[in-house]
Amino acid sequence: MSDNSRRLLNLDGGVKKSSGVNVLPIVAETWAQVRDDSNKNVDWLIASFVGNSKTDVTIMTSGCGGVEACSNALPDDKCCYGGIRLESGRFVTFYYAPDNCPPMQRGRGKNCYLLKR
């Protein structure tokens, strides 16, 4: 691999640029609950930007009931991130951008990966 490729992919150990997004601790705490197989009270979460913030992300809602309950809780006018524990035990993360979502919010969020595997 060439030196330029290593720099472009940030494989040289250099400083990585931040997206500027501040994921609040409650997101990590709730994601840990979703990932906990013994926790039957939470198997999905939806996170989004706080109010009109362009940087702070928090939990909008969480609960149990699988894909159907999670999809029913998705907002009509706001981009959001989510994660679900499937019945098979696998985990799925997603980014949701409804048609009514402001274009700037849609663009800001699609490249941000908030939930760690």
N, C-alpha and C positions, 0 to 999 in steps of 0.2 A: 504494500500500500504506500502511495506517495506521501510525502510530508504535507502537501496541500490537502489531500484527502483526510489525513489524520487531524489536521487543524479544523477542517470543515465539520467533521464528525465529533470534534472535541475529544479525541482520543489521546491528546498529548498531555493531559493532566492540567490544562490551563483552567482559568476561571470560567465557570459556566455562567451565562447570562440568566438572570431571573426574569420570570414572566411578569413580576410585580404583583402577582396574586397572593393574597394573604388568606390561607385556609385556616379558619378558626379551629381551636382544639376540639370543639364539640363534634366536628366532622370526623376526625380520627377516632374519637371515642365511640361514636355511633357506628362507624364502619367496623370497629372491633366487635361490637355487639352483633352486627349482621354476620360476621365471620365466625362467631362463637356457635358451634354446633349444638351446645347444650342450652342456648338461649332460644326459647320458642316464642318469645314476645316480640322479637324484631327480626324480620328476614328481608327487609328492604329499607332503603333511604332515598330521599331526594334532597339535594343541596343546590343552593343558588346564591347569587350575589345578594348582599344585605341591602334592602331598599334600593337607592339609586347609586350605591357604591360601585366603583369600577375595580375595586381590589379585594374587598372582604367577602369571603364565601362562608356561609353557615348552613345549618340544616333547616330546610323548610318543613319537612315532615318525615316520619318514619313509622313503620308498623309491621304487621304480619298479614299474611294472606296471599303471598306470592306475587306473580306477574300481574294478575288481574287487579289486585288491590293497589299495587304500585302504579299501574297504568291509569287507574281511576283517579289517582291523586295528582297526576301531572297537571301543571298549570296551563291555562290557555294563552297566556300573554307574556311568559317569561322563559328564557332559556334556563336549563337546569342540567345537573349531573345526577346520576343515580347508580345504585348498586343493588343487586338482588341475589339472595341465596336460593338457588333452584332446588326442587325436590330431589334431584339427582345428587345434590351436595356440591355442585359446581357453582361458581360465582360469575356473574355477568355485570360489567359496568357499562354505562351508556351516557351519551350526551343527547339531550332532547332540545330541539329548537322549533317551536310551533310557528305557524304562518304569521301569527299576530305579534311575534317577537320583534323588537326594534332591531334593525340591521346591524347597528354598532355592537349591540349586546351579542347578537348571533356570531359575528366575526371574532369578538374578543374571547369568547368561550370555547370555540371549537378546537383550538390548539392547546388547550390547557388540560393536563391529565391530573386529576385531583385524587382519585382513589388508587391507592397502591394495591397491587395484587398480593 
